[in-house]
Amino acid sequence: MQRREFIKNAGLGLASVAGVAVAPTIAQSAVQGQELPTIKWRLASSFPKSLDTLYGTSDLLTKRIAEMTEGKFEIRVFAGGEIVPPNGVLDAVQQNTVECGHTCGYYYHGKNKAFSLETAIPFGLNVRQMNAWYYYGEGQTLFREFFAKYNIVNFPSGNTGTQMGGWFRKEVKSLEDFKGLKIRIPGFGAEVFSALGAVPQLLPGPEIYPALERGAIDAAEWVGPYDDEKLGFYKVAKFYYYPAWWEPGPMISFYINKEQWEKLPKPYQTAFEVAAAEANIRMMANYDARNPQAIQRLAQNGAQLRRYPDDAMKAAYDAAQKIYAEESAKNADFKKIYDSMRTFQQASDIWMGLAENTLAKFMQEQLRAGK
């Protein structure tokens, strides 16, 4: 496509073909006939290259932006640890060490617990609810207001869906087995596990396997079958639990330095917005396509699937509600976003329980019976 053809039509058109975002046209008036500048950015990821769906989302973003701007807006991607520590992406973007990053808000739980709301909280929104609340509820407005305090503009970059509940070296048969358990887990999930007697730790992805292997930790959560298989956790911890009640619909994000964002020409801002939206669609679709085969391979390689005991689930839920109430009482940022999210969830859960969940339960019964 020639650049003039790309920018000749007014407005932003975001179409969808088979669920995949299509590149827009951008208004000629936005640049008033002037030549668009060549801009080069760096993007620091929190993820290793081996995780092709998580890390690969950044590659998708930069490829689509380059296509939409005919190579004028170039973003170079760096894997976690190459130029910025995996859990240092937010600081790097805030301080303009890099122009943008790809990460998860709950990695920065220690800075302000409101960051965790942007990714996932125990018993919070699932992927569809998260997108609905973000795009059509108050989510985007509230997060943009919050992130502005840190000199950042945020964009959803995808979702893993409800994750698996982690790899355990020993079987968990009841709530009592959580006491003294050393588990890798971030955010509010760590706080809930701590309330149940466990000893949570936050480790970047590349450090999890060796920590499990040498017994420095007893358990670790990561994502789901496709990514967990790649990291080989089944080789050192055979019990694979579900569901990850602390990550019902974790949103991964692109962060942009606010000053750099405001300096971007409008057509480049539009290209970024559209590419991020496409990335958000594709990540969940990618996991939904790959996880079914991965879980079968893991089981064939010795992984033993286990459901969290009911007493543990109920205790975790009660502990989470207490933690949220305590945080709301002292953190205005958290309370403002959490109250909006919770109100949305209460109405959404009623609707999803009526049609979607009822049909899903019926279909699972029929398919598992071989009918």
HELIX and SHEET records of a PDB file:
HELIX    1   1 ARG A    3  ILE A    7  1                                   5    
HELIX    2   2 GLN A   28  ALA A   30  5                                   3    
HELIX    3   3 LEU A   54  MET A   68  1                                  15    
HELIX    4   4 PRO A   86  GLY A   88  5                                   3    
HELIX    5   5 VAL A   89  GLN A   94  1                                   6    
HELIX    6   6 GLY A  105  TYR A  108  5                                   4    
HELIX    7   7 ALA A  114  THR A  119  1                                   6    
HELIX    8   8 VAL A  127  TYR A  136  1                                  10    
HELIX    9   9 GLY A  139  ALA A  148  1                                  10    
HELIX   10  10 LEU A  175  PHE A  178  5                                   4    
HELIX   11  11 GLY A  187  ALA A  195  1                                   9    
HELIX   12  12 GLY A  205  GLU A  213  1                                   9    
HELIX   13  13 PRO A  225  LEU A  231  1                                   7    
HELIX   14  14 PHE A  233  LYS A  235  5                                   3    
HELIX   15  15 LYS A  258  LYS A  263  1                                   6    
HELIX   16  16 LYS A  266  GLN A  300  1                                  35    
HELIX   17  17 ASP A  310  LYS A  330  1                                  21    
HELIX   18  18 ALA A  332  LEU A  354  1                                  23    
HELIX   19  19 GLU A  356  ARG A  368  1                                  13    
SHEET    1   A 2 ALA A  15  VAL A  17  0                                        
SHEET    2   A 2 VAL A  20  VAL A  22 -1                                        
SHEET    1   B 5 PHE A  73  PHE A  78  0                                        
SHEET    2   B 5 ILE A  39  SER A  45  1                                        
SHEET    3   B 5 CYS A 100  THR A 103  1                                        
SHEET    4   B 5 MET A 251  ASN A 257 -1                                        
SHEET    5   B 5 ILE A 152  ASN A 159 -1                                        
SHEET    1   C 6 VAL A 199  GLN A 201  0                                        
SHEET    2   C 6 LYS A 182  ARG A 184  1                                        
SHEET    3   C 6 ALA A 219  ALA A 220  1                                        
SHEET    4   C 6 TRP A 167  PHE A 168 -1                                        
SHEET    5   C 6 PHE A 239  TYR A 242 -1                                        
SHEET    6   C 6 GLN A 304  ARG A 307  1                                        
END                                                                             
